[in-house]
Amino acid sequence: MVPPFIRGARGDRILCSFIKNWYKLTKILKNLYNQLPALDEDERLWKSNNQTWVKRLRKAMIEYRNIGHDWQFTKPQKQLLEEYYNANELLIDCLNSECYVSREVRQEIEDTLLLPIKSL
């Protein structure tokens, strides 16, 4: 189900992009899965090839799901990210509640939700 705050043309673009990326990621993951040695094969085969396989998996996860980065955040950076997340969560809760927000304000919030601060 598409969240209520992602609807219309913007939502359609997001959904279409998601489906395309999901399809590509699925193909890559199936390919990686097929490269795994069978459980009864020699363990040396896995040990000699696992670094390359893991790198390919990490690359796919970063490219298609934007996860797997080796972030090295400082404690203040982690705190700032948590505050940013909480603020966005509050905005989404407000948009999905019965509180009144003008159409213009609602649209501005939806258009800029989760964008990096430097993009605003």
C-alpha positions as CSV (number, residue, x, y, z in Angstrom):
1,M,0.0,0.0,0.0
2,V,1.3,3.5,-0.9
3,P,1.5,5.8,2.1
4,P,-1.1,8.6,1.9
5,F,1.6,11.3,1.7
6,I,2.9,9.8,-1.6
7,R,0.1,10.1,-4.1
8,G,-0.4,11.6,-7.6
9,A,2.2,12.1,-10.3
10,R,5.1,12.3,-7.7
11,G,3.9,9.0,-6.2
12,D,3.6,7.4,-9.6
13,R,7.2,8.3,-10.4
14,I,8.5,7.0,-7.1
15,L,6.6,3.8,-7.5
16,C,7.8,3.3,-11.1
17,S,11.4,3.9,-10.1
18,F,11.0,1.5,-7.1
19,I,9.7,-1.3,-9.3
20,K,12.5,-0.8,-11.9
21,N,15.1,-0.9,-9.2
22,W,13.5,-3.9,-7.5
23,Y,13.5,-5.8,-10.7
24,K,17.2,-5.1,-11.4
25,L,18.1,-5.9,-7.8
26,T,16.2,-9.2,-8.0
27,K,18.2,-10.2,-11.1
28,I,21.5,-9.4,-9.4
29,L,20.6,-11.2,-6.2
30,K,19.5,-14.3,-8.2
31,N,22.8,-14.2,-10.0
32,L,24.7,-13.9,-6.7
33,Y,22.7,-16.7,-5.2
34,N,23.6,-18.9,-8.2
35,Q,27.3,-18.2,-7.5
36,L,27.1,-19.6,-4.0
37,P,28.7,-23.0,-3.7
38,A,26.5,-25.9,-2.7
39,L,26.5,-26.8,1.0
40,D,28.2,-30.1,0.3
41,E,31.0,-28.5,-1.8
42,D,34.5,-27.9,-0.6
43,E,34.7,-25.1,2.0
44,R,37.9,-23.9,0.3
45,L,35.9,-22.8,-2.7
46,W,33.9,-20.4,-0.6
47,K,36.9,-19.1,1.3
48,S,38.7,-18.3,-1.9
49,N,35.8,-16.5,-3.5
50,N,33.8,-15.0,-0.6
51,Q,35.4,-11.6,-0.6
52,T,34.5,-10.9,-4.2
53,W,31.0,-12.2,-3.7
54,V,30.5,-10.1,-0.6
55,K,31.8,-7.0,-2.4
56,R,29.3,-7.6,-5.2
57,L,26.5,-8.1,-2.8
58,R,27.4,-4.9,-0.9
59,K,27.7,-2.9,-4.1
60,A,24.2,-4.1,-5.2
61,M,22.7,-3.2,-1.8
62,I,24.2,0.2,-1.9
63,E,23.2,0.9,-5.5
64,Y,19.7,-0.4,-5.3
65,R,18.6,-0.1,-1.7
66,N,21.1,2.5,-0.4
67,I,22.1,0.3,2.5
68,G,25.4,-1.4,3.4
69,H,27.5,1.8,3.5
70,D,30.3,1.7,6.0
71,W,29.3,5.0,7.7
72,Q,31.7,6.3,10.3
73,F,29.4,8.8,12.1
74,T,30.5,10.7,15.1
75,K,28.3,10.8,18.2
76,P,27.0,14.4,17.3
77,Q,26.3,13.3,13.7
78,K,24.3,10.3,15.0
79,Q,22.3,12.5,17.3
80,L,21.6,15.0,14.4
81,L,20.4,12.1,12.2
82,E,18.1,10.9,15.0
83,E,16.6,14.4,15.4
84,Y,16.1,14.6,11.6
85,Y,14.4,11.2,11.6
86,N,12.1,12.2,14.5
87,A,11.2,15.5,12.9
88,N,10.2,13.8,9.7
89,E,8.2,11.1,11.5
90,L,6.3,13.9,13.3
91,L,5.5,15.6,10.0
92,I,4.2,12.3,8.6
93,D,2.1,11.7,11.7
94,C,0.6,15.2,11.3
95,L,-0.1,14.8,7.6
96,N,-1.9,11.5,8.3
97,S,-3.9,12.9,11.2
98,E,-7.0,14.9,11.3
99,C,-5.2,18.2,11.9
100,Y,-5.8,21.0,9.4
101,V,-3.0,22.2,7.2
102,S,-3.6,24.3,4.1
103,R,-3.1,22.7,0.7
104,E,-0.1,24.9,0.0
105,V,1.7,24.0,3.3
106,R,0.8,20.3,2.9
107,Q,2.2,20.2,-0.6
108,E,5.4,22.0,0.5
109,I,5.9,19.5,3.3
110,E,5.2,16.5,1.0
111,D,7.6,17.9,-1.7
112,T,10.4,18.4,0.7
113,L,10.0,15.5,3.1
114,L,13.1,13.6,3.7
115,L,15.2,15.8,1.4
116,P,18.8,16.6,2.6
117,I,18.9,20.0,4.3
118,K,21.2,21.4,1.6
119,S,18.5,20.7,-1.0
120,L,15.9,22.8,0.7
